[in-house]
């Protein structure tokens, strides 16, 4: 099984108010800059989020592209934004603090979701996320 490696270098702290649109654009730009995806992948991320909320739970959102745009994925990988002030993510008023942009050539994103499941279901995750001070602390939470 091909697990995606996440390091603190993949985590970007955003210390200002962001909208959901700005957050998706920022994480997509980080993915483009890292040569994970082509420029048009950002539209696929917006398309996916319009189809179904990409809010996972416990302050974590996972914007990613539609399967139709898989050819825009150059290499499987993830980039993370951390927004300590939170972003109103959907009409249910879910607040995202951790935005994980996922690029997957096939079904590798399912491995990422499995890895994140522990963090999402742990009862203290949201409290721990709100206390994060640096990328290494967030990395520990995301790695379960």
N, C-alpha and C positions, 0 to 999 in steps of 0.2 A: 504494500500500500504506500502510495506517495503522499506523505504528509507535508503540508506547507509550513515552512519555517518562518516564524515571526520573531523579529528582534526589536529592541528598543529604537533602532534606527528607522523602523517602519512606522513609528508613532509620532504624530505631529500635534503639539498642543496649540489650541486656538484660544487666546485670552481676550476675546471680544465677543459681543453678541453676534450670532449667526442665524440666518434663516435656514430652513431645511434645504432650499434650493442652493444657497451658498455652500452649505456643507457638502452636498452631493457634488457640486462643481469643484470644490477644493479637493475632495478625496479623489475625484476622477483625474484632476490635474496631476496629483501626486502619482497616480497610476500611470498616466501618460508619460510623465517625466522619468519614471522608472522603466519605461519601455515594456510595461505589462500589457497595455492596450493601445489601439489606434485612437485618433482624435474623436471619431464618431461614436465611441463607446459611451460617452456621456449621455447621448440621446437614449441609448438602450437602457441606461440606468434610470433615467426619468420615466421611460416607457414602463419598465418593470414596476416602479413605485406607483405609477398610476393604475396598474392592473391590480396590485395587492400591496398593502402596507409592508414595508421592509423592516418595521419595528419588531424586534425579536422578544424583548422583555427585559426587565431589570436595568433599564437605562441604556440598552444596546440596540443599535439599528445596523442592518447589513445591506446597504444599497449595492445592487449588482445588476448586470445587464440581462436582457432577454436571451433566450436560447437562439432566437433568429439572428442575433448579432455575435454569435460565438466566433465567427471568422474575424472579428475585430480584436479578439484576445490574442496577443503575441506570445504571452507566457503566463502560466498560472501563478498567481500571487495575491497578496493582500496589502492594503495600506490602511492605517488607522488614524482618525482624528479624535482628539480628546477635547471636548468643550465643557469646561467646568461649570459654566453657567446654564448649560442645558439648552436643548432646542425642542420646541414644540413640533413633534414629528408627524402627527396625524389628527384626524377629526375626533379621535378618542382622547385627545390631549395627552398622549403618551410623550414623555420627555426623554430624549436621547442625550446622553453624555458621551457615549463612545460610538463612533461611526466607523464601521469596518467595511471598506470598499473591497469587493471580491471580484477577481477576474479568474475565470476557470475555462480551460480549453475543452474539458469534457465534464465529468461529474466530480472533479476533485473538490469542488466547493462543499460537497456533502461531508467530506472529511473535516473541513474547517468547521462546519456546523456541528459535527459531533464533538469536536474539541471545545467549541464554545458552550455546548449544552450544560456542562458542569457549572460554568460561570453564570449562565442564565438561570439555572434552577436553584442555585445556592441562595438561601434566605438572606444572607448578609452581603450579597454582591453589591446591591445598590448603595448601602452604607459605605462599603469599602471603596466603591468608585468615587463617591462624593468626597472621600478623604485623600484621594490620589494627589501626590505632589510632584511626581516625576515619571518619565516613561517606564522605568524599571518596575515601579510599583504597579502600574497598569498592566504591564506584561505578565507579572505574577498572577494577577487576577484572571486575565484572559487565558492563561495556560492552565487554569484550574488548580 
